[in-house]
Amino acid sequence: MEQPDNTKIAIFKSKKIRKTLHNGEWWFSVVDIIEALTDSDRASAYWTAMKARVQSEDGFQLSTICRQLKLIATDGKLRETDCADTEGVFRIIQSIPSSKAEPFKRWLAKVGYERVQEIENPELATKRTRALYKAKGYSDDWIEKRMRGIAIREELTDEWKNRGANDHRDYQILTAEISKATFGLTPNEYKKLKGLKRENLRDHMDDFELIFNMLGERSTTEIHRQENSKGVVKLKNDANRGGKVAGIARKELEKELGRSVVTKQNFLKEPEAKKSLKQSKKK
């Protein structure tokens, strides 16, 4: 499943912290923070016990500073999760005895500051994304295509939002329609082909796959605008048509090449990519 545009994964000392934008601020998964600070394999139980302990000792309910926001769970589905903003997280970690608390506070402040910077200057977010891909070992040419694909995707999802797609489920349906018409596979089927689980499918596409993916999405955006489409039913029909434009082009190229454009290639399984990633972690 494609990760929602407003959710991301942050990394603290190799631990993944899920976060999501809510009212222009980052909100962080509480159980992820607890796992990162305590190394507990039962973070949910720890969180439950901690809430009871704090209420008993201080009379304060930690749940009042949290919100249930949807994040990608380990099964790949969006599930409501206890989240806290930066201020709330500072309060929560006061109740966690951990030598990692101070480094985490500094990390959290940095993450929050970066978000403020990105709001004031969106170009910084693009630069950070480029740097992240570079550190993972992707080539400059691939990064350029990926960044262009991100811009095209954002343009498309803005159209969907303005034309009647109400939630992430609608976006999934429309995305699957484009993908099926472009590649003959839904995103979930494509991920299985490449042996992916929670990874972002597009991060594992090669040049041609990215190009045809962009063509399908950009064609769909233009059809929406040309016909002033409204409602999910019409948007789905447009998505199929836009995807077919890319699908026809893909098939023509495959005839010329004598091979399929759709590939099992998984970037992170490539030896050179693994080597680059290890080197970036040592720096």
Wavefront OBJ file of the C-alpha trace (Angstrom):
o trace
v 0.000 0.000 0.000
v 1.255 3.473 -0.803
v 2.038 5.448 2.266
v -0.370 8.427 2.720
v 1.135 11.744 1.646
v 0.826 13.274 5.124
v 2.479 10.398 7.013
v 6.150 9.620 7.298
v 8.656 7.541 9.200
v 11.293 9.283 11.308
v 14.367 7.473 12.552
v 15.816 7.814 16.076
v 18.928 5.656 16.675
v 17.723 3.097 14.086
v 14.231 2.955 15.660
v 11.274 3.884 13.456
v 8.928 6.552 14.794
v 5.711 6.946 12.829
v 4.466 10.509 12.513
v 1.652 12.315 10.741
v 0.749 15.903 9.968
v -2.299 17.152 11.858
v -3.305 20.825 11.719
v 0.122 21.726 10.372
v 2.057 20.000 13.170
v 3.845 16.678 13.478
v 2.130 14.164 15.752
v 4.129 11.105 16.792
v 3.120 7.541 17.639
v 3.334 7.156 21.416
v 3.975 3.391 21.345
v 6.814 3.884 18.840
v 8.416 6.428 21.171
v 8.062 4.078 24.135
v 9.643 1.241 22.169
v 12.519 3.498 21.087
v 13.218 4.690 24.638
v 12.670 1.442 26.533
v 13.483 -1.278 23.961
v 10.282 -2.947 25.151
v 8.723 -5.562 22.887
v 5.363 -4.860 24.568
v 5.142 -1.103 24.076
v 1.333 -1.060 24.085
v 1.205 -2.784 27.487
v 3.896 -0.411 28.786
v 1.823 2.585 27.627
v -1.322 1.263 29.327
v 0.525 0.666 32.598
v 2.242 4.052 32.406
v -1.053 5.913 31.991
v -2.445 4.172 35.068
v 0.726 4.874 37.098
v 0.878 8.574 36.196
v -2.802 9.055 36.993
v -2.328 7.301 40.339
v 0.795 9.284 41.284
v 0.086 12.724 39.799
v -3.623 12.673 39.081
v -2.842 13.526 35.457
v -4.375 11.649 32.527
v -1.811 11.295 29.773
v -4.563 10.366 27.328
v -5.820 13.969 27.436
v -2.731 15.146 25.550
v -3.085 12.480 22.865
v -5.228 12.103 19.769
v -6.237 8.978 17.913
v -4.800 9.499 14.419
v -4.490 7.003 11.586
v -1.035 5.544 10.932
v 0.188 2.576 8.912
v 0.234 -0.503 11.179
v 2.517 -3.541 10.857
v -0.158 -5.277 8.760
v 0.028 -2.448 6.221
v -3.397 -1.035 7.093
v -4.300 2.405 8.425
v -5.261 2.116 12.086
v -6.060 4.686 14.756
v -3.072 5.118 17.040
v -2.395 7.225 20.133
v -0.345 10.205 18.952
v 1.058 13.284 20.671
v 2.432 16.552 19.354
v 5.904 17.794 20.305
v 4.744 19.362 23.565
v 2.782 16.237 24.484
v 5.729 13.964 23.760
v 7.946 16.024 26.082
v 5.379 15.480 28.845
v 5.144 11.756 28.147
v 8.883 11.101 28.176
v 9.147 12.770 31.580
v 7.436 9.641 32.882
v 9.781 7.211 31.105
v 12.973 6.381 33.028
v 15.473 6.098 30.184
v 19.024 7.213 29.493
v 17.846 7.973 25.966
v 15.405 10.681 27.121
v 17.740 13.665 26.668
v 19.036 12.604 23.218
v 15.415 11.986 22.209
v 14.402 15.475 23.333
v 17.135 16.986 21.171
v 16.105 14.777 18.243
v 12.448 15.753 18.686
v 13.273 19.455 18.826
v 15.259 19.093 15.599
v 12.404 17.272 13.849
v 9.946 19.950 14.963
v 12.270 22.746 13.852
v 12.724 21.142 10.445
v 8.949 21.089 9.995
v 8.739 24.824 10.786
v 11.497 25.448 8.248
v 9.680 23.405 5.619
v 6.458 25.383 6.124
v 8.359 28.655 5.653
v 10.437 27.302 2.754
v 8.951 24.186 1.060
v 12.089 23.861 -1.066
v 13.921 22.575 2.037
v 11.654 19.520 2.185
v 12.595 18.717 -1.399
v 16.297 19.104 -0.634
v 16.038 16.780 2.367
v 14.232 14.176 0.293
v 16.936 14.334 -2.365
v 19.640 13.967 0.282
v 17.885 10.947 1.798
v 17.678 9.147 -1.547
v 21.313 10.026 -2.255
v 22.358 8.548 1.104
v 20.501 5.350 0.251
v 22.576 4.942 -2.893
v 20.169 6.041 -5.620
v 21.659 7.642 -8.742
v 21.158 11.343 -9.523
v 19.190 10.477 -12.688
v 16.842 8.210 -10.743
v 16.383 10.841 -8.032
v 15.387 13.427 -10.639
v 12.678 11.124 -11.997
v 11.485 10.213 -8.503
v 11.213 13.856 -7.461
v 9.309 14.698 -10.629
v 7.025 11.751 -9.918
v 6.350 13.067 -6.407
v 5.347 16.454 -7.821
v 3.032 14.837 -10.386
v 1.483 12.639 -7.677
v 0.831 15.639 -5.412
v -0.783 17.496 -8.312
v -3.061 14.516 -8.948
v -4.092 14.017 -5.312
v -4.905 17.740 -5.067
v -7.272 17.278 -8.026
v -8.865 14.245 -6.356
v -9.382 16.144 -3.119
v -10.994 19.076 -4.932
v -13.179 16.830 -7.109
v -14.834 14.618 -4.518
v -12.392 11.949 -3.313
v -13.102 12.018 0.409
v -10.593 9.770 2.122
v -7.519 7.585 1.787
v -9.642 4.629 0.696
v -10.829 6.619 -2.352
v -7.213 7.448 -3.180
v -6.319 3.746 -2.964
v -9.099 2.813 -5.375
v -8.141 5.504 -7.882
v -4.432 4.708 -7.649
v -5.141 1.011 -8.194
v -7.192 1.863 -11.284
v -4.314 3.786 -12.857
v -1.772 1.118 -11.938
v -3.884 -1.742 -13.293
v -4.389 0.040 -16.612
v -0.722 1.097 -16.834
v 1.066 -2.062 -15.715
v -1.610 -4.755 -15.522
v -1.083 -4.901 -11.753
v -2.572 -3.155 -8.744
v -0.038 -1.599 -6.308
v -0.484 -4.528 -3.896
v 0.094 -7.060 -6.689
v 3.103 -5.055 -7.862
v 4.606 -5.057 -4.359
v 4.191 -8.829 -4.116
v 5.960 -9.222 -7.463
v 8.893 -7.208 -6.135
v 8.885 -8.944 -2.765
v 8.002 -5.773 -0.849
v 6.019 -5.421 2.361
v 5.862 -1.990 4.020
v 8.318 -0.379 1.608
v 7.174 2.340 -0.791
v 6.595 0.715 -4.185
v 7.826 3.716 -6.165
v 11.153 3.657 -4.363
v 11.709 0.267 -6.000
v 10.766 1.188 -9.555
v 13.409 1.518 -12.261
v 13.542 4.344 -14.813
v 10.919 2.975 -17.200
v 8.536 2.022 -14.408
v 8.760 5.530 -12.953
v 8.263 7.130 -16.375
v 5.144 5.136 -17.233
v 3.785 5.640 -13.719
v 4.189 9.403 -14.191
v 2.570 9.265 -17.622
v -0.484 7.450 -16.251
v -0.928 9.884 -13.364
v -0.259 13.027 -15.380
v -2.669 11.865 -18.115
v -5.335 11.257 -15.475
v -4.869 14.751 -14.028
v -5.271 16.312 -17.469
v -8.427 14.277 -18.210
v -9.929 15.417 -14.886
v -9.284 19.041 -15.805
v -10.370 18.711 -19.432
v -13.736 17.229 -18.437
v -14.104 19.005 -15.072
v -14.796 15.621 -13.497
v -16.649 15.353 -10.181
v -17.292 12.394 -7.897
v -15.402 9.155 -7.318
v -17.255 7.221 -10.047
v -16.209 9.690 -12.754
v -12.709 10.035 -11.295
v -12.315 6.247 -11.403
v -13.329 6.174 -15.058
v -10.807 8.942 -15.806
v -8.126 7.044 -13.875
v -8.682 3.991 -16.040
v -8.421 6.085 -19.211
v -5.299 7.886 -18.016
v -3.708 4.594 -17.082
v -4.537 3.124 -20.484
v -2.628 5.938 -22.188
v 0.483 4.851 -20.284
v -0.374 1.163 -20.731
v -0.509 1.463 -24.526
v 2.841 3.283 -24.541
v 4.346 0.626 -22.265
v 3.220 -2.216 -24.528
v 4.638 -0.491 -27.595
v 7.997 -0.110 -25.888
v 7.940 -3.734 -24.771
v 7.439 -4.795 -28.401
v 10.502 -2.777 -29.391
v 12.626 -4.075 -26.525
v 11.406 -7.655 -26.658
v 11.009 -7.749 -22.878
v 8.656 -6.637 -20.146
v 9.016 -3.216 -18.563
v 7.448 -4.563 -15.375
v 10.297 -6.014 -13.343
v 10.851 -7.910 -10.092
v 13.877 -5.711 -9.411
v 13.976 -4.538 -5.812
v 16.418 -1.700 -5.242
v 17.313 -2.650 -1.683
v 18.249 -6.157 -2.778
v 20.869 -4.820 -5.172
v 24.384 -5.395 -3.734
v 25.629 -1.916 -4.607
v 22.599 -0.298 -2.971
v 23.185 -2.279 0.222
v 26.813 -1.252 0.235
v 25.927 2.433 -0.215
v 23.346 2.296 2.541
v 25.827 0.739 4.994
v 28.399 3.383 4.169
v 25.893 6.199 4.754
v 25.024 4.795 8.201
v 28.692 4.816 9.234
v 29.075 8.510 8.483
l 1 2 3 4 5 6 7 8 9 10 11 12 13 14 15 16 17 18 19 20 21 22 23 24 25 26 27 28 29 30 31 32 33 34 35 36 37 38 39 40 41 42 43 44 45 46 47 48 49 50 51 52 53 54 55 56 57 58 59 60 61 62 63 64 65 66 67 68 69 70 71 72 73 74 75 76 77 78 79 80 81 82 83 84 85 86 87 88 89 90 91 92 93 94 95 96 97 98 99 100 101 102 103 104 105 106 107 108 109 110 111 112 113 114 115 116 117 118 119 120 121 122 123 124 125 126 127 128 129 130 131 132 133 134 135 136 137 138 139 140 141 142 143 144 145 146 147 148 149 150 151 152 153 154 155 156 157 158 159 160 161 162 163 164 165 166 167 168 169 170 171 172 173 174 175 176 177 178 179 180 181 182 183 184 185 186 187 188 189 190 191 192 193 194 195 196 197 198 199 200 201 202 203 204 205 206 207 208 209 210 211 212 213 214 215 216 217 218 219 220 221 222 223 224 225 226 227 228 229 230 231 232 233 234 235 236 237 238 239 240 241 242 243 244 245 246 247 248 249 250 251 252 253 254 255 256 257 258 259 260 261 262 263 264 265 266 267 268 269 270 271 272 273 274 275 276 277 278 279 280 281 282 283
